């Protein structure tokens, strides 16, 4: 499964929290993907959101400590049983204000 982005799979060097933006493509809707991501993000102490997109992909924004975000990238790359991840686009940016908890946002697919 290819990983693409500005710094694939690895956050930028330096100390402190960072922000992850990821788009997962493949068979990733209707398989509980968003619920797995939310469960793992909360377990890892991350804040942000996950949502289905109209094109059939899943998008995720998360921020927190580097190690926890690296673990989340591994979850995104594998997905839940029934998912088939074909591509994972990862971008790392500085943290931003406004995230509290970890939400599942409404998306185009109402089935999961």
Secondary structure, DSSP 8 states (H G I E B T S, - for coil): -EEESTTTTS--SSSS-EEEEEEEEEE-SSSSHHHHHHHHHHHTT-EEEEEE-TTS-EEEEEEE-HHHHHHHHHHHHH-STT-EEEEEEEEEE---S---SEEEE--S-TT-
